[in-house]
Amino acid sequence: MQTVLITGANRSIGLETAKQLSAKGLFVYLGSRDLEKGEAVVKELHEKGFQNIKAIEIDATKPESIEQARNIVEKEQGKLDILINNAGILGVNPQTATETSVNNIKEVFETNFFGVINVTQAFLPLLKKSDSPRISNITSGLGSLTLHSDPDWKYYHVKSAAYGPSKSALNAYTIVLAYELRDLPFKVNVIDPGYTATDFNAHSGPGSVESAASFIIKHTLTDENGPTGQYFSNDIEDETGISPW
Ligand SMILES: NC(=O)c1ccc[n+]([C@@H]2O[C@H](COP(=O)([O-])OP(=O)(O)OC[C@H]3O[C@@H](n4cnc5c(N)ncnc54)[C@H](OP(=O)(O)O)[C@@H]3O)[C@@H](O)[C@H]2O)c1
């Protein structure tokens, strides 16, 4: 049975991804920075018949919590097959380039960029023990520099001086990570779930969590010939889903 860890999975896109992967028969560690919240969600899921899901405390900004989570997975599974770095924050709004404070930008980078790096590096030794390790870093269309500089892009006017750059940086890091792991059976990609109705945007997004999660899963559960170092977006309207960087 394949084992997956999803960060920020106690609600919204992460939770739906956990449900769909459990339904597919994977063992899911449902990451939650607040263990009580995660355990309450898992209790409900068990009552609804979802199997093989366990809450695990993991805060992407706290190295000791990441270390503790890694030790639990190591002890219980001895390896990790799939890491989905889903936890993310928008940060304080408005986010103008002219006035957003560096502290506000740093706060967003702590979770969306440095947090992903901390979690990834901590779990790499366990991922290397898998026959087909996968790392999916959840990005945003707002991280695409190409789209952001195109006045015809439908979200051209949605600018954010902290959130967008944090996802662009995540994209850049992922390219380097995929490159370094290219001779191993890893597939390492960034996946944009698309503009989705969640707490993140006061449920203003047109997409559903079901569509977001199934898109993430489609580009995570790939075979040995699958792509690595690629950027997929649920908002790209062609069958490849490949987004420009
Ligand atoms: N919704 C969209 O339209 C959209 C579009 C593109 C990309 N995304 C990306 O998709 C991912 C999920 O978004 P969402 O809409 O599901 O967001 P959400 O509704 O705000 O949920 C975010 C999740 O991340 C967790 N989280 C936040 N900071 C954390 C930290 N330091 N450590 C661990 N967990 C943390 C939250 O935990 P708590 O419950 O404890 O706060 C929550 O479980 C994010 O990376 C986001 O950037 C979303």
Ligand as a Chemical Component Dictionary entry (heavy atoms), coordinates in Angstrom:
data_LIG
# 
_chem_comp.id                   LIG 
_chem_comp.type                 NON-POLYMER 
_chem_comp.pdbx_formal_charge   0 
_chem_comp.three_letter_code    LIG 
# 
loop_
_chem_comp_atom.comp_id 
_chem_comp_atom.atom_id 
_chem_comp_atom.alt_atom_id 
_chem_comp_atom.type_symbol 
_chem_comp_atom.charge 
_chem_comp_atom.model_Cartn_x 
_chem_comp_atom.model_Cartn_y 
_chem_comp_atom.model_Cartn_z 
_chem_comp_atom.pdbx_ordinal 
LIG N1  N1  N 0  -8.160 28.077 -3.289 1  
LIG C1  C1  C 0  -7.589 28.507 -4.412 2  
LIG O1  O1  O 0  -8.225 29.184 -5.279 3  
LIG C2  C2  C 0  -6.160 28.168 -4.727 4  
LIG C3  C3  C 0  -5.685 28.480 -6.024 5  
LIG C4  C4  C 0  -4.358 28.172 -6.329 6  
LIG C5  C5  C 0  -3.554 27.568 -5.380 7  
LIG N2  N2  N 1  -4.050 27.286 -4.119 8  
LIG C6  C6  C 0  -3.146 26.644 -3.176 9  
LIG O2  O2  O 0  -3.722 25.421 -2.754 10 
LIG C7  C7  C 0  -3.292 25.121 -1.417 11 
LIG C8  C8  C 0  -4.508 24.865 -0.560 12 
LIG O3  O3  O 0  -5.344 26.011 -0.630 13 
LIG P1  P1  P 0  -6.785 26.051 0.032  14 
LIG O4  O4  O 0  -7.622 26.894 -0.861 15 
LIG O5  O5  O -1 -7.227 24.676 0.385  16 
LIG O6  O6  O 0  -6.429 26.903 1.354  17 
LIG P2  P2  P 0  -7.189 27.005 2.778  18 
LIG O7  O7  O 0  -8.634 26.760 2.624  19 
LIG O8  O8  O 0  -6.784 28.344 3.333  20 
LIG O9  O9  O 0  -6.503 25.849 3.634  21 
LIG C9  C9  C 0  -5.138 25.954 3.888  22 
LIG C10 C10 C 0  -4.661 24.764 4.695  23 
LIG O10 O10 O 0  -3.255 24.980 4.951  24 
LIG C11 C11 C 0  -3.042 24.874 6.351  25 
LIG N3  N3  N 0  -1.881 25.669 6.781  26 
LIG C12 C12 C 0  -1.693 27.006 6.722  27 
LIG N4  N4  N 0  -0.491 27.333 7.222  28 
LIG C13 C13 C 0  0.095  26.156 7.612  29 
LIG C14 C14 C 0  1.332  25.817 8.186  30 
LIG N5  N5  N 0  2.237  26.740 8.538  31 
LIG N6  N6  N 0  1.609  24.509 8.411  32 
LIG C15 C15 C 0  0.722  23.547 8.092  33 
LIG N7  N7  N 0  -0.497 23.811 7.578  34 
LIG C16 C16 C 0  -0.788 25.099 7.334  35 
LIG C17 C17 C 0  -4.353 25.351 6.978  36 
LIG O11 O11 O 0  -4.420 24.912 8.336  37 
LIG P3  P3  P 0  -5.376 25.638 9.434  38 
LIG O12 O12 O 0  -6.743 25.052 9.259  39 
LIG O13 O13 O 0  -4.728 25.298 10.729 40 
LIG O14 O14 O 0  -5.353 27.120 9.124  41 
LIG C18 C18 C 0  -5.342 24.645 6.061  42 
LIG O15 O15 O 0  -5.449 23.297 6.397  43 
LIG C19 C19 C 0  -2.457 26.326 -0.969 44 
LIG O16 O16 O 0  -1.095 26.047 -1.152 45 
LIG C20 C20 C 0  -2.890 27.439 -1.912 46 
LIG O17 O17 O 0  -1.889 28.405 -2.088 47 
LIG C21 C21 C 0  -5.333 27.563 -3.772 48 
# 
loop_
_chem_comp_bond.comp_id 
_chem_comp_bond.atom_id_1 
_chem_comp_bond.atom_id_2 
_chem_comp_bond.value_order 
_chem_comp_bond.pdbx_ordinal 
LIG N1  C1  SING 1  
LIG C1  O1  DOUB 2  
LIG C1  C2  SING 3  
LIG C2  C3  SING 4  
LIG C2  C21 DOUB 5  
LIG C3  C4  DOUB 6  
LIG C4  C5  SING 7  
LIG C5  N2  DOUB 8  
LIG N2  C6  SING 9  
LIG N2  C21 SING 10 
LIG C6  O2  SING 11 
LIG C6  C20 SING 12 
LIG O2  C7  SING 13 
LIG C7  C8  SING 14 
LIG C7  C19 SING 15 
LIG C8  O3  SING 16 
LIG O3  P1  SING 17 
LIG P1  O4  DOUB 18 
LIG P1  O5  SING 19 
LIG P1  O6  SING 20 
LIG O6  P2  SING 21 
LIG P2  O7  DOUB 22 
LIG P2  O8  SING 23 
LIG P2  O9  SING 24 
LIG O9  C9  SING 25 
LIG C9  C10 SING 26 
LIG C10 O10 SING 27 
LIG C10 C18 SING 28 
LIG O10 C11 SING 29 
LIG C11 N3  SING 30 
LIG C11 C17 SING 31 
LIG N3  C12 SING 32 
LIG N3  C16 SING 33 
LIG C12 N4  DOUB 34 
LIG N4  C13 SING 35 
LIG C13 C14 SING 36 
LIG C13 C16 DOUB 37 
LIG C14 N5  SING 38 
LIG C14 N6  DOUB 39 
LIG N6  C15 SING 40 
LIG C15 N7  DOUB 41 
LIG N7  C16 SING 42 
LIG C17 O11 SING 43 
LIG C17 C18 SING 44 
LIG O11 P3  SING 45 
LIG P3  O12 DOUB 46 
LIG P3  O13 SING 47 
LIG P3  O14 SING 48 
LIG C18 O15 SING 49 
LIG C19 O16 SING 50 
LIG C19 C20 SING 51 
LIG C20 O17 SING 52 
# 
